[in-house]
Amino acid sequence: MSRIKTILLYVMAAAYAFAGFSHLASPEFFLAIIPPNLPEPELLKQGAIVLCNRAASYMAQNKPIPA
C-alpha cells in the first residue's frame, strides 16, 4: 500500500473512533437526530457505537472490512 493511502487509512480510522466516542460523550445529540418513526432509538445509537469502533479497529489493522 502506498504511503499516502496508509496515512489516509489511519486518518479515517481515527475519524471512525472519534465518531464512536462522540456517541458515548454526547448521546443527546445523536438521539435527537434519529427519525421518530424508527423504533428503539437508544438501541440504534448503541449499534452505531459498535459499528464505528469495529470499523476503526479493522482499518487500524490494515484489513479490509468484511461485507
Buried (B, 14 or more C-beta within 10 A) or exposed (E): EEEEEEEEBBEBBEBBBEBBBBBEEEBEEBEEEBEEEEEEBEEBBBEBBEBBBEBBBBBBEEEEEEE
